């Protein structure tokens, strides 16, 4: 695979919390065959040695500010965080209709979706300060679907976390390929991921012999981590502050399990 690397000016952030690190950020151009992709890398400064890496797959709007901020938060905790681009450089939907069209292109072609997310994983593993044996992938909505497909592809990663992601797959038998631990964080009242989807996912995990667990947050619908979704649950997408905070803490606990508490080391 041909690889091109372009770095934008580095921004340094001073972080006041006890275990937080200063970070540097950069945009990285990389490729999946002929497709040029643009991801966002956030790296802790002043921490020696190889660090755990976290691949972030955004929702259907792609690599935009909310997911750059998530990458920054993870870097402050001591991880090397990379927000991966599924759509391609410059393809950043501005409305639901355009975003849905882009997401559908990949949801309807899971082989292409897996290829694109694995390209992002490969880019993260190439970073000189990343420990390739300690990598997790997290995803939101469409990104949650994507990281589950990454796991089903047999990727060599320690764990995946889906935040209010789609749980369905056309190839449930591929769960036998999963090497990662799996954490699914779900809104209990999500109309887009039905009880039937949940039951099918859980049975898929059982049949695949996966090390998995599932957390459902009461009074939460789809997009519960996203303030931009508003608070009107009747629309099916709404922010829920409690579920947002609890799910982040669940992810941190999961990382401590698979990484050994590395985020607490300066």
BAFI-3210 file (N, C-alpha, C; in Angstrom, 3 decimals, decimal comma, padded with zeros to 6 digits):
// residues 266
n [1|2|3|4|5|6|7|8|9|10|11|12|13|14|15|16|17|18|19|20|21|22|23|24|25|26|27|28|29|30|31|32|33|34|35|36|37|38|39|40|41|42|43|44|45|46|47|48|49|50|51|52|53|54|55|56|57|58|59|60|61|62|63|64|65|66|67|68|69|70|71|72|73|74|75|76|77|78|79|80|81|82|83|84|85|86|87|88|89|90|91|92|93|94|95|96|97|98|99|100|101|102|103|104|105|106|107|108|109|110|111|112|113|114|115|116|117|118|119|120|121|122|123|124|125|126|127|128|129|130|131|132|133|134|135|136|137|138|139|140|141|142|143|144|145|146|147|148|149|150|151|152|153|154|155|156|157|158|159|160|161|162|163|164|165|166|167|168|169|170|171|172|173|174|175|176|177|178|179|180|181|182|183|184|185|186|187|188|189|190|191|192|193|194|195|196|197|198|199|200|201|202|203|204|205|206|207|208|209|210|211|212|213|214|215|216|217|218|219|220|221|222|223|224|225|226|227|228|229|230|231|232|233|234|235|236|237|238|239|240|241|242|243|244|245|246|247|248|249|250|251|252|253|254|255|256|257|258|259|260|261|262|263|264|265|266]
n.u [000,845|000,615|001,776|001,205|002,317|001,276|001,767|000,195|000,599|001,719|-000,174|-000,020|-001,199|-001,703|-002,456|-004,436|-005,081|-004,366|-003,106|-002,807|-001,424|000,624|-000,132|000,356|-000,880|-001,862|-002,759|-003,105|-002,455|-003,309|-003,562|-005,986|-005,567|-006,333|-007,668|-007,508|-007,167|-007,918|-006,864|-006,823|-004,446|-003,623|-001,251|000,390|002,754|006,106|006,087|007,718|008,634|006,695|003,245|-000,202|-002,526|-005,401|-007,898|-010,223|-013,460|-015,532|-018,987|-021,577|-020,944|-018,254|-014,695|-014,704|-014,802|-015,899|-014,865|-012,182|-011,784|-012,340|-010,203|-008,161|-008,761|-008,249|-005,531|-004,565|-004,916|-002,908|-002,853|-002,128|-003,987|-006,047|-008,147|-009,949|-010,494|-013,183|-014,591|-013,045|-010,632|-011,658|-014,340|-016,845|-019,744|-022,414|-025,032|-027,872|-028,963|-026,917|-024,977|-026,233|-026,328|-023,607|-022,880|-024,531|-023,424|-021,207|-022,199|-023,717|-021,822|-019,939|-017,440|-015,881|-016,127|-014,769|-012,244|-011,560|-011,545|-009,575|-007,410|-007,092|-006,433|-003,981|-002,481|-002,407|-000,935|001,532|002,632|005,417|005,465|003,568|002,365|001,951|000,712|-001,051|-003,758|-006,853|-010,152|-012,602|-015,961|-018,631|-022,108|-022,553|-019,828|-019,624|-020,816|-018,853|-016,448|-017,149|-017,343|-014,672|-013,597|-014,875|-013,566|-011,297|-009,196|-006,090|-006,334|-006,727|-009,192|-012,601|-014,913|-018,223|-020,179|-023,476|-023,853|-024,757|-025,683|-026,080|-025,169|-024,400|-023,045|-023,012|-021,674|-019,027|-018,185|-016,660|-014,115|-013,264|-010,848|-010,555|-011,577|-014,935|-016,995|-020,169|-022,025|-025,089|-028,132|-030,964|-033,504|-033,281|-034,570|-033,531|-031,908|-033,114|-034,806|-034,706|-032,418|-030,533|-030,788|-030,018|-027,380|-026,218|-026,535|-024,957|-022,417|-022,223|-022,274|-019,961|-018,030|-016,963|-015,275|-017,156|-019,149|-022,170|-023,798|-026,659|-028,199|-030,585|-033,402|-032,168|-031,664|-030,831|-027,598|-026,722|-024,402|-023,953|-024,079|-024,991|-027,239|-029,423|-032,138|-034,573|-036,182|-038,192|-037,563|-035,878|-033,152|-031,022|-029,268|-027,926|-026,910|-026,159|-025,893|-023,908|-021,662|-021,458|-020,973|-018,509|-016,913|-017,224|-015,864|-013,253|-012,755|-012,784|-010,529|-008,573|-008,671|-007,812|-005,427|-004,032|-004,152|-002,696|-003,238|-002,853|-000,244|002,384]
n.v [-001,204|002,141|004,932|008,128|010,910|013,720|016,534|018,779|022,048|021,722|021,625|022,525|021,520|022,495|020,635|020,437|018,313|015,620|013,279|013,939|014,499|016,756|017,380|016,656|017,357|016,243|016,264|013,512|012,234|009,302|006,120|003,953|001,706|003,248|005,307|008,355|009,189|011,060|011,298|012,000|012,592|012,326|012,766|011,929|014,011|013,893|011,416|008,499|005,614|002,899|003,349|002,489|002,318|003,975|003,564|005,590|005,677|007,818|009,079|009,154|011,569|011,817|012,637|015,050|018,015|017,134|014,533|014,849|016,167|014,093|012,415|014,082|014,110|011,442|011,289|013,022|011,394|009,625|007,903|007,041|008,405|007,946|009,264|007,784|007,927|007,084|007,721|009,290|011,771|015,095|014,501|015,259|015,096|017,479|017,473|015,488|013,960|013,734|012,544|010,125|008,921|008,510|006,823|004,624|003,608|002,250|000,648|-001,089|-002,472|-004,402|-005,541|-003,532|-001,604|-002,873|-002,975|-000,259|000,542|-001,106|-000,041|002,356|001,307|000,097|002,401|003,626|001,684|002,031|004,226|005,496|005,527|003,783|000,875|-002,015|-004,265|-003,455|-002,206|-000,601|-000,177|002,282|003,318|005,388|005,410|005,018|004,553|002,791|000,491|000,050|-000,514|-002,908|-004,471|-004,369|-005,945|-008,365|-008,906|-010,122|-008,681|-007,920|-006,849|-005,515|-004,840|-003,734|-001,023|-000,155|002,641|003,346|002,019|000,454|-002,930|-005,025|-007,426|-008,738|-011,101|-012,999|-015,288|-014,636|-013,891|-015,796|-015,152|-013,179|-011,713|-009,844|-008,421|-007,462|-004,678|-003,431|-000,528|000,694|002,415|001,899|002,463|002,827|003,369|002,678|000,513|-002,354|-004,503|-007,019|-006,839|-006,561|-009,024|-010,769|-009,963|-010,603|-013,387|-013,977|-013,285|-015,192|-017,617|-017,294|-017,545|-015,344|-013,007|-010,950|-008,103|-006,326|-003,284|-001,611|001,514|003,026|005,044|006,163|006,962|006,662|008,000|008,963|010,044|012,471|015,834|017,486|016,259|017,152|017,150|015,935|013,111|011,915|012,070|010,036|010,255|011,553|013,495|012,271|013,059|011,588|008,955|009,416|010,156|007,861|005,879|006,647|006,275|003,521|002,707|003,560|001,870|-000,568|-000,206|-000,162|-002,798|-004,151|-002,911|-002,500|-000,218|001,875|004,518|006,052|006,639|008,908]
n.w [000,000|-000,901|000,887|002,091|003,943|005,576|007,521|009,636|011,207|014,555|017,523|020,869|024,028|027,303|030,152|033,033|034,806|037,148|036,095|033,503|030,258|028,352|024,950|021,433|018,188|014,932|011,450|009,321|006,196|004,527|002,821|001,310|-000,914|-003,884|-002,731|-001,053|002,279|005,256|008,431|012,004|014,403|017,800|020,280|023,327|025,004|026,327|027,520|027,913|025,922|024,439|023,819|024,619|021,925|020,555|018,308|016,733|015,470|013,863|014,003|011,459|010,267|009,965|010,292|012,316|014,454|017,081|017,329|017,055|019,428|021,203|020,606|021,543|024,316|024,967|024,393|026,344|028,504|028,153|026,013|022,565|020,145|017,323|015,001|012,588|009,042|007,115|004,782|002,951|002,015|002,493|002,266|004,065|005,381|005,530|006,299|007,379|005,274|003,335|004,923|005,567|003,066|002,539|004,700|004,182|001,883|002,808|004,869|003,375|002,060|003,476|003,242|002,038|004,046|006,157|005,025|004,857|007,567|008,566|007,223|008,600|011,110|010,481|009,970|012,486|013,884|012,709|013,886|015,642|018,437|019,353|020,900|019,271|020,233|022,080|021,483|021,049|019,673|019,248|018,613|017,358|016,898|013,536|013,522|015,657|014,611|012,719|014,177|015,314|013,031|012,341|014,394|013,740|011,416|012,162|013,180|014,773|017,667|021,005|022,149|021,521|021,520|021,305|021,043|021,283|018,794|015,620|015,757|014,083|011,536|008,302|008,325|010,687|011,440|011,313|013,769|014,931|014,191|015,860|017,845|019,763|022,957|023,581|024,040|024,276|024,350|025,029|024,302|026,170|025,256|022,555|019,410|016,985|017,207|017,752|020,217|019,043|017,422|019,437|020,791|018,728|018,330|020,827|020,828|018,620|019,653|021,682|020,212|018,769|020,666|021,994|024,131|025,762|026,768|027,629|027,988|028,931|028,956|030,922|029,969|027,808|024,397|020,889|019,974|022,467|023,555|022,383|022,397|020,330|019,418|020,760|023,189|022,923|023,282|021,814|019,179|018,706|018,683|020,991|023,415|026,472|029,495|031,802|030,805|028,927|030,548|032,153|030,282|029,252|031,511|031,717|029,430|030,155|032,331|030,995|029,374|031,371|032,091|029,727|029,094|031,424|033,081|031,906|031,304|033,509|033,852|033,814]
ca.u [000,000|001,342|001,437|001,689|002,156|001,317|001,588|-000,163|001,299|001,413|-000,769|000,313|-002,210|-001,349|-003,608|-004,253|-005,436|-003,224|-002,400|-002,911|-000,182|000,559|-000,309|000,551|-001,866|-001,532|-003,565|-002,295|-002,984|-002,886|-004,281|-006,509|-005,417|-006,303|-008,420|-006,752|-007,918|-007,286|-007,175|-006,378|-003,646|-003,294|-000,189|000,899|004,151|006,842|005,898|008,670|008,269|005,530|001,984|-001,386|-003,161|-006,852|-008,476|-011,558|-014,243|-016,608|-020,334|-021,692|-020,442|-016,827|-013,676|-014,979|-014,292|-016,191|-014,029|-010,841|-011,763|-012,236|-008,802|-007,365|-009,008|-007,556|-004,095|-004,312|-004,898|-001,700|-002,964|-001,970|-005,345|-006,135|-009,491|-009,809|-011,369|-013,764|-015,154|-012,068|-010,239|-012,545|-015,740|-017,321|-021,146|-022,882|-026,424|-028,245|-029,193|-025,620|-024,317|-026,888|-025,909|-022,238|-022,864|-025,180|-022,458|-020,303|-022,996|-024,195|-020,642|-019,157|-016,047|-015,237|-016,071|-013,675|-010,981|-011,260|-011,199|-008,270|-006,389|-006,862|-005,709|-002,591|-001,822|-002,138|000,141|002,800|003,164|006,587|005,284|002,428|002,590|000,968|000,024|-002,014|-004,581|-008,305|-010,899|-013,902|-016,739|-019,886|-023,175|-021,953|-018,504|-019,787|-020,976|-017,576|-015,442|-017,580|-016,917|-013,225|-013,382|-015,306|-012,596|-010,174|-008,095|-005,272|-006,457|-007,053|-010,595|-013,405|-016,023|-019,249|-021,096|-024,748|-023,621|-025,569|-025,148|-026,379|-024,168|-024,878|-022,225|-022,817|-020,715|-017,669|-017,812|-015,613|-012,819|-012,973|-009,757|-010,634|-012,691|-015,959|-017,894|-021,216|-022,693|-026,340|-029,278|-032,003|-034,707|-032,866|-035,489|-032,797|-031,317|-034,277|-034,532|-034,351|-031,016|-029,738|-030,795|-029,225|-025,977|-025,770|-026,415|-023,762|-021,244|-022,168|-021,919|-018,583|-017,105|-016,297|-015,237|-017,955|-020,221|-023,158|-024,370|-027,790|-028,452|-031,996|-033,847|-031,273|-031,977|-029,652|-026,748|-026,792|-023,166|-023,748|-024,878|-025,608|-028,493|-030,525|-032,635|-035,928|-036,123|-039,218|-036,960|-035,093|-031,750|-030,994|-028,166|-028,264|-025,674|-025,779|-025,421|-022,643|-020,604|-021,317|-020,370|-017,082|-016,274|-017,193|-014,749|-012,003|-012,591|-012,439|-009,133|-007,723|-008,634|-007,049|-004,125|-003,341|-004,119|-001,615|-003,578|-002,502|001,212|002,849]
ca.v [000,000|003,412|005,742|009,507|011,513|015,176|016,971|020,186|022,587|021,047|022,435|021,985|021,832|022,238|019,990|020,612|017,184|014,990|012,323|014,368|014,823|017,679|016,597|017,260|016,845|016,422|015,593|012,555|011,644|007,930|005,560|002,608|001,546|004,540|006,308|009,168|009,374|012,012|011,070|012,987|011,913|013,057|012,005|012,534|014,421|013,725|010,075|007,656|004,237|002,610|003,604|001,901|003,123|003,895|003,945|006,182|005,779|008,764|008,815|009,260|012,857|011,704|013,187|016,449|018,493|016,333|013,333|015,351|016,440|012,794|012,010|014,895|013,628|010,168|011,580|013,593|010,262|008,862|007,039|007,586|008,290|008,241|009,276|007,255|008,439|006,004|008,197|009,866|013,147|016,142|014,076|015,502|015,474|018,653|017,291|014,088|013,269|013,410|011,601|008,823|008,344|008,033|005,679|003,490|003,062|001,333|-000,352|-002,074|-003,168|-004,597|-005,825|-002,233|-000,982|-003,509|-002,566|001,128|000,671|-001,748|000,912|003,251|000,548|-000,029|003,700|003,796|000,767|002,522|005,338|004,952|005,451|002,918|-000,544|-002,674|-005,330|-002,833|-001,293|-000,736|000,633|002,731|003,930|006,016|005,254|004,338|004,114|001,604|-000,597|-000,148|-001,197|-004,301|-005,147|-004,525|-007,135|-009,544|-009,157|-010,855|-007,752|-008,193|-005,747|-005,996|-004,649|-002,756|-000,438|000,465|003,565|003,421|001,598|-000,619|-004,221|-006,036|-007,753|-009,774|-012,310|-013,252|-016,371|-014,098|-013,684|-016,776|-014,549|-012,085|-011,931|-008,776|-008,329|-006,593|-003,955|-002,688|000,432|000,791|003,101|000,883|002,857|003,188|002,792|002,265|-000,791|-002,960|-005,669|-008,144|-006,641|-006,840|-010,472|-011,407|-009,665|-011,373|-014,778|-014,016|-013,292|-016,500|-018,642|-017,066|-017,754|-014,052|-012,409|-009,752|-007,712|-005,426|-002,388|-000,822|002,663|003,378|006,387|006,656|006,554|006,698|009,203|009,495|010,750|013,590|017,013|018,068|015,559|017,756|016,370|015,455|011,673|011,468|012,023|008,804|010,617|012,595|013,455|011,914|013,366|010,485|007,833|009,850|010,056|006,472|005,080|007,005|005,579|002,098|002,558|003,684|000,629|-001,583|000,028|-000,616|-004,264|-004,678|-002,244|-002,499|001,091|002,677|005,942|006,741|006,799|010,124]
ca.w [000,000|-000,920|002,041|002,093|005,253|005,582|008,890|009,792|012,370|015,805|018,578|022,175|025,021|028,695|030,765|034,458|035,653|037,817|035,278|032,125|029,562|027,233|023,731|020,130|017,241|013,530|010,427|008,573|004,972|004,293|001,672|001,131|-002,361|-004,578|-001,971|-000,105|003,509|006,165|009,832|012,995|015,417|019,033|020,940|024,563|025,005|027,556|028,069|027,209|025,639|023,616|024,493|023,997|020,891|020,451|017,024|016,899|014,235|014,142|013,501|009,993|009,777|009,681|011,200|012,604|015,739|018,283|017,408|017,341|020,863|021,873|020,447|022,472|025,681|025,131|024,440|027,665|029,428|027,922|024,850|021,221|019,610|015,897|014,430|011,231|007,986|006,322|003,522|002,042|002,327|002,007|002,297|005,420|005,185|006,272|006,700|007,585|004,007|002,752|005,829|005,421|001,784|002,691|005,610|003,523|000,917|003,502|005,581|002,399|001,530|004,694|002,882|001,868|005,368|006,895|004,392|005,220|008,975|008,744|006,769|009,737|012,127|010,031|010,137|013,916|014,274|012,172|014,669|016,342|019,887|019,629|021,151|018,406|020,955|023,003|020,691|021,113|018,711|019,739|017,547|017,740|015,893|012,386|013,942|016,481|013,641|012,033|015,006|015,447|011,806|012,459|015,209|012,979|010,339|012,729|013,468|015,955|018,618|022,346|022,487|020,788|022,272|020,476|021,697|020,549|017,414|015,055|016,176|013,076|010,526|007,382|008,462|012,115|011,623|011,394|015,170|015,272|013,884|016,785|018,802|020,754|023,885|022,992|024,940|023,568|025,216|024,278|024,882|026,348|024,522|021,194|018,429|015,785|017,503|018,390|021,058|018,167|017,074|020,639|021,021|017,680|018,609|021,980|020,401|017,768|020,513|022,346|019,239|018,349|021,784|022,207|025,469|025,486|027,662|027,049|028,990|028,431|029,826|030,980|029,573|026,752|023,035|020,028|020,032|023,826|023,932|021,470|022,726|019,140|019,142|021,502|024,330|022,656|023,074|020,872|017,844|018,605|018,870|022,020|024,373|027,841|030,202|032,679|029,987|028,336|031,558|032,593|029,209|029,203|032,628|031,359|028,498|030,904|033,081|029,991|029,011|032,474|032,011|028,587|028,998|032,702|033,731|031,336|031,181|034,747|033,919|033,155]
c.u [000,876|000,869|002,040|001,398|002,301|000,986|001,257|000,559|000,795|000,862|-000,476|-000,724|-001,648|-002,585|-003,436|-004,452|-004,210|-002,428|-002,403|-001,544|-000,426|000,499|000,120|-000,422|-001,401|-002,542|-002,645|-003,061|-002,431|-003,778|-004,870|-006,577|-005,380|-007,016|-007,499|-007,654|-007,179|-007,767|-006,584|-005,705|-003,393|-002,366|000,226|002,368|004,790|006,639|006,764|008,105|007,031|004,258|000,860|-001,984|-004,664|-007,272|-009,896|-012,251|-015,454|-017,981|-020,388|-021,308|-018,934|-015,946|-013,893|-014,584|-014,657|-015,278|-012,549|-010,710|-011,665|-010,808|-007,911|-007,522|-008,243|-006,039|-003,701|-004,218|-003,675|-001,744|-002,552|-003,294|-005,389|-007,579|-009,392|-010,873|-011,875|-014,124|-014,123|-011,821|-011,201|-014,009|-016,211|-018,759|-021,580|-024,321|-026,737|-028,401|-027,875|-024,886|-024,915|-026,459|-024,493|-022,192|-023,455|-024,250|-021,576|-021,061|-023,474|-023,062|-019,673|-017,699|-015,272|-015,098|-014,915|-012,316|-010,585|-010,850|-009,876|-007,139|-006,068|-006,099|-004,240|-001,824|-001,490|-000,968|001,509|003,417|004,268|006,404|004,100|002,896|001,555|000,228|-001,002|-002,789|-006,054|-008,922|-012,235|-014,640|-018,101|-020,898|-022,641|-020,571|-018,552|-019,985|-019,627|-016,562|-015,853|-017,219|-015,398|-012,902|-013,744|-014,339|-011,390|-008,988|-007,406|-005,287|-006,936|-008,531|-011,272|-014,552|-016,962|-020,131|-022,321|-024,573|-024,653|-024,907|-025,295|-025,199|-024,755|-024,134|-021,971|-021,838|-019,291|-017,258|-016,734|-014,217|-012,366|-011,910|-009,830|-011,725|-013,648|-016,831|-018,877|-021,984|-023,914|-027,368|-030,453|-033,269|-034,409|-033,817|-034,791|-032,117|-032,335|-033,881|-034,151|-032,881|-030,114|-029,645|-029,934|-027,736|-025,452|-025,617|-025,210|-022,501|-021,097|-021,679|-020,469|-017,563|-016,326|-016,310|-015,908|-018,774|-020,969|-023,763|-025,477|-028,101|-029,926|-032,246|-032,964|-031,701|-030,683|-028,907|-026,657|-025,514|-023,013|-024,641|-025,591|-026,945|-029,679|-031,010|-034,049|-035,891|-037,108|-038,685|-036,121|-033,608|-031,716|-029,811|-028,703|-026,978|-025,219|-025,206|-024,088|-021,501|-020,376|-020,640|-018,879|-016,317|-016,196|-016,058|-013,416|-011,723|-012,176|-010,977|-008,191|-007,590|-007,705|-005,649|-003,363|-003,182|-003,085|-001,933|-003,196|-000,992|001,623|004,131]
c.v [001,249|004,266|007,126|010,112|013,018|015,635|018,454|020,721|021,983|022,047|021,776|022,453|021,530|021,732|019,987|019,378|016,406|014,077|012,726|014,713|015,988|016,850|017,389|016,601|017,083|015,707|014,702|012,081|010,233|007,352|004,190|002,388|002,924|005,650|007,024|009,467|010,366|011,765|012,145|012,240|012,841|012,181|012,685|012,892|014,083|012,388|009,130|006,262|004,121|002,758|002,801|002,862|002,919|004,426|004,435|006,211|006,665|008,280|009,120|010,627|012,856|012,421|014,696|016,769|017,629|015,126|013,682|015,645|015,146|012,272|012,787|014,410|012,332|010,369|012,186|012,501|009,372|007,915|007,783|007,340|008,740|008,131|008,924|007,821|007,255|006,489|008,644|011,318|014,142|015,766|014,151|015,988|016,623|018,514|015,799|013,315|012,834|012,381|010,202|008,145|007,780|006,773|004,437|002,822|002,014|000,279|-001,450|-002,847|-003,369|-004,935|-004,526|-001,519|-001,557|-003,092|-001,169|001,251|-000,029|-000,868|001,908|002,568|000,399|001,272|003,957|002,919|001,238|003,632|004,810|004,788|004,577|001,483|-001,327|-003,815|-004,786|-001,752|-001,638|000,128|000,995|003,413|004,374|005,904|004,421|003,806|002,905|000,366|-000,966|-000,886|-002,637|-005,096|-005,325|-005,775|-008,395|-009,884|-009,944|-009,983|-008,104|-006,963|-006,305|-005,877|-003,659|-002,298|000,242|001,337|003,742|003,099|000,597|-001,953|-005,300|-006,258|-008,788|-011,096|-012,617|-014,388|-015,893|-013,781|-014,668|-016,228|-013,554|-012,501|-010,934|-009,048|-007,270|-006,002|-003,162|-001,844|000,956|001,621|002,142|001,189|003,267|002,551|002,284|000,912|-001,524|-004,083|-006,904|-008,052|-006,994|-008,342|-011,203|-011,181|-010,518|-012,856|-014,966|-014,102|-014,647|-017,587|-018,511|-017,296|-016,501|-013,685|-011,048|-009,374|-006,521|-004,602|-001,580|000,277|003,051|004,822|007,000|006,098|006,608|008,020|009,797|010,190|012,087|014,784|017,619|017,425|016,191|016,826|015,833|013,970|011,177|011,383|010,760|009,007|011,746|012,383|013,091|012,042|012,215|009,325|008,168|009,646|008,613|005,617|005,396|006,298|004,074|001,809|002,612|002,419|-000,519|-001,442|-000,413|-002,141|-004,743|-004,088|-002,215|-001,126|002,043|004,156|006,727|006,945|008,051|009,835]
c.w [000,000|000,241|001,897|003,442|005,127|006,984|008,912|011,018|013,664|016,812|019,909|023,188|026,412|029,405|032,268|035,319|036,079|036,907|033,808|031,552|028,622|025,963|022,504|019,161|015,818|012,638|009,609|007,348|004,822|003,197|001,956|-000,380|-003,012|-003,812|-000,999|001,085|004,395|007,586|010,719|014,135|016,596|019,862|022,234|024,429|026,344|028,240|027,265|026,957|024,773|024,438|023,859|022,968|020,885|019,084|017,271|015,541|014,524|013,673|012,008|009,427|009,557|010,688|011,343|014,040|016,944|018,443|017,515|018,836|021,666|021,773|021,408|023,913|025,938|025,202|025,783|028,728|029,217|026,748|023,583|020,510|018,153|015,441|012,958|010,297|007,168|004,919|002,493|002,352|001,692|001,997|003,736|005,301|006,085|006,744|006,769|006,285|003,366|003,606|005,678|004,132|001,883|003,571|004,951|002,524|001,564|004,307|004,633|001,740|002,692|004,391|002,711|003,211|006,179|006,327|004,830|006,683|009,270|008,242|007,878|010,848|011,750|010,237|011,603|014,351|013,784|013,015|015,593|017,848|020,287|019,858|020,349|019,071|021,949|022,253|020,891|020,027|019,333|018,594|018,026|016,599|014,719|012,730|014,849|015,631|013,046|012,892|015,285|014,200|011,772|013,277|014,438|011,855|010,843|013,070|014,775|016,866|019,946|022,668|021,574|021,679|021,286|021,349|020,786|019,056|016,947|015,346|015,103|012,135|009,587|007,543|009,937|012,391|011,739|012,829|015,606|015,011|014,944|017,797|019,965|021,780|023,347|024,089|024,097|024,576|024,487|025,033|024,965|025,572|023,085|020,171|017,175|015,962|018,376|019,348|020,242|017,733|018,260|020,876|019,992|017,909|019,758|021,627|019,484|018,609|021,218|021,392|018,783|019,454|022,159|023,690|025,345|026,715|027,089|028,175|028,335|029,439|029,756|030,596|028,487|025,414|022,211|020,227|021,427|024,278|023,218|021,798|021,519|018,812|019,847|022,603|024,133|022,302|022,027|019,445|017,643|018,761|019,892|022,949|025,746|028,660|031,096|031,880|029,335|029,333|031,980|031,522|029,061|030,323|032,360|030,386|029,231|031,717|032,165|029,575|030,128|032,447|030,908|028,481|030,315|033,315|033,185|031,288|032,425|034,893|033,165|032,380]
res [x|x|x|x|x|x|x|x|x|x|x|x|x|x|x|x|x|x|x|x|x|x|x|x|x|x|x|x|x|x|x|x|x|x|x|x|x|x|x|x|x|x|x|x|x|x|x|x|x|x|x|x|x|x|x|x|x|x|x|x|x|x|x|x|x|x|x|x|x|x|x|x|x|x|x|x|x|x|x|x|x|x|x|x|x|x|x|x|x|x|x|x|x|x|x|x|x|x|x|x|x|x|x|x|x|x|x|x|x|x|x|x|x|x|x|x|x|x|x|x|x|x|x|x|x|x|x|x|x|x|x|x|x|x|x|x|x|x|x|x|x|x|x|x|x|x|x|x|x|x|x|x|x|x|x|x|x|x|x|x|x|x|x|x|x|x|x|x|x|x|x|x|x|x|x|x|x|x|x|x|x|x|x|x|x|x|x|x|x|x|x|x|x|x|x|x|x|x|x|x|x|x|x|x|x|x|x|x|x|x|x|x|x|x|x|x|x|x|x|x|x|x|x|x|x|x|x|x|x|x|x|x|x|x|x|x|x|x|x|x|x|x|x|x|x|x|x|x|x|x|x|x|x|x|x|x|x|x|x|x|x|x|x|x|x|x]
***
